[in-house]
Amino acid sequence: MAKEDLDRQLDALNKHLPRWMAGALDRARKPGAVWLRVPLALALIAGGCVGFLPILGFWMIPLGLALLALDLPFLRAPLARLLRFINRKLSPA
């Protein structure tokens, strides 16, 4: 249940991302891409922690956590809720 909800929210988020980032997210979400997903997730979280610097941003933290949640079941439900909130804010009213 939580995995499907997280997948739905990631699909919705993917529509708001630039094309190059949406493609990278799709490749990272594939089941065999654990070797890519975990380092990418950790890099996004680390980059988001210094989001006050130019180019980097705080938006990187939820995206990194969402990628990490694909491999850590206890993160799936909370991240699905967070992404649902973010997707509601990004969608036009």
C-alpha positions as CSV (number, residue, x, y, z in Angstrom):
1,M,0.0,0.0,0.0
2,A,2.7,2.5,1.0
3,K,4.9,1.6,-2.0
4,E,2.0,2.2,-4.4
5,D,1.1,5.5,-2.8
6,L,4.8,6.6,-2.9
7,D,5.0,5.5,-6.6
8,R,1.8,7.5,-7.4
9,Q,3.2,10.6,-5.7
10,L,6.6,10.3,-7.4
11,D,4.8,10.0,-10.8
12,A,2.8,13.2,-10.0
13,L,6.0,15.0,-8.9
14,N,7.7,13.8,-12.1
15,K,5.3,16.0,-14.1
16,H,6.5,19.1,-12.4
17,L,10.2,18.4,-13.0
18,P,12.3,19.6,-15.9
19,R,12.6,16.9,-18.7
20,W,16.2,16.1,-17.9
21,M,15.5,15.6,-14.2
22,A,12.3,13.6,-14.9
23,G,14.3,11.2,-17.1
24,A,17.0,10.9,-14.4
25,L,14.4,10.2,-11.8
26,D,12.8,7.5,-14.0
27,R,16.1,5.8,-14.5
28,A,16.9,5.9,-10.7
29,R,13.5,4.4,-9.9
30,K,14.0,1.2,-11.8
31,P,14.4,-1.9,-9.6
32,G,17.9,-2.7,-10.7
33,A,19.2,0.8,-10.1
34,V,19.9,0.5,-6.4
35,W,23.6,1.1,-7.0
36,L,22.6,4.5,-8.6
37,R,19.7,5.4,-6.4
38,V,21.3,5.3,-2.9
39,P,24.3,7.4,-3.7
40,L,22.1,9.8,-5.7
41,A,19.7,10.1,-2.8
42,L,22.5,10.7,-0.3
43,A,24.0,13.4,-2.6
44,L,20.7,15.1,-3.0
45,I,20.1,15.2,0.8
46,A,23.7,16.5,1.4
47,G,23.3,19.1,-1.3
48,G,19.9,20.1,0.1
49,C,21.5,20.7,3.5
50,V,23.6,23.5,2.0
51,G,20.6,24.8,0.0
52,F,21.4,28.3,0.9
53,L,24.3,28.2,-1.6
54,P,23.8,29.1,-5.2
55,I,22.6,26.3,-7.6
56,L,21.8,24.0,-4.7
57,G,18.4,24.1,-3.1
58,F,16.3,22.8,-0.2
59,W,14.1,21.1,-2.7
60,M,16.8,18.4,-3.0
61,I,16.1,17.0,0.5
62,P,12.6,15.7,-0.1
63,L,13.6,14.3,-3.5
64,G,16.6,12.5,-2.0
65,L,14.5,11.1,0.8
66,A,11.9,9.9,-1.7
67,L,14.6,8.0,-3.6
68,L,15.9,6.5,-0.4
69,A,12.3,5.5,0.6
70,L,12.2,3.2,-2.4
71,D,14.7,1.0,-0.6
72,L,13.7,1.7,3.0
73,P,10.1,0.6,3.8
74,F,9.7,2.6,7.0
75,L,10.2,5.8,5.0
76,R,7.6,5.1,2.4
77,A,4.4,6.3,4.2
78,P,5.8,9.5,5.6
79,L,7.4,10.4,2.3
80,A,4.2,9.7,0.4
81,R,2.4,12.1,2.7
82,L,5.1,14.7,2.2
83,L,5.1,14.3,-1.5
84,R,1.3,14.5,-1.5
85,F,1.6,17.9,0.3
86,I,4.2,19.1,-2.2
87,N,2.3,18.0,-5.2
88,R,-0.8,19.8,-3.9
89,K,1.2,23.0,-3.6
90,L,2.7,22.6,-7.1
91,S,-0.6,21.9,-8.8
92,P,-2.6,24.8,-10.2
93,A,-5.6,25.7,-8.1
